[in-house]
């Protein structure tokens, strides 16, 4: 199920077929995301991704 299917975001199509998304209920989504606690594995993956992104950006 996608975020659009779950009525969390609305999709729109702009110039050159670019897809835009807008939160349907931003305050409720913000509140719910505040209740989420990332696991250790999630945090490690996020940090690794940031490190790889930085290394790739510095290499260009």
N, C-alpha and C positions, 0 to 999 in steps of 0.2 A: 504494500500500500504506500502510495506517495503522500507527501505533505499536502498536495492539492486534493487528493482523494479523501484525505482525513479532514478537509476543510480548515486546515491550519494556515495555508497560504492561498492566494489567488494568483493565477498566472495570467500574464498579458504578453502580447507580442508587439514589439516596437519596430523601429527602422531596421531594415535588412534582416528581419526575422529574429532579432534578439529577443530573448525571453526575459521578462521582468517578473519579480515576485513581490507580493505585498502581504504582510501578516493580516489575517482576518480579525483576530482579537489580540492586539499587541500587549495590552496590559495583562491579560490572562496568561499569555505565552511567557511574558517576562516573569510573572509570579511563579509559574510552574518550573521554569528553568532555574529559578533561585533555589528550588527544592532539590535539584539534581546534584549529586555528589559523584565526581569522577573517581573511578577506581584507580589504583596504582598503575595498572597496565595502561589505562587510558592516558594518564598523565605522562607516562614514559613514552608512549607512542607520539603524543603531541610534542614533547620536547625533542624527540628524535627528528620529527618532521621539520620543526623549526630550525634545528641545527643543519639538516640537509639543505633546506631552502636557503639558509644564509651562506653555506659553502658554495652552492651553485650560483647564487647571486654575486658573490665575491669573485668567482672564477671567470665571470664574463667581462 
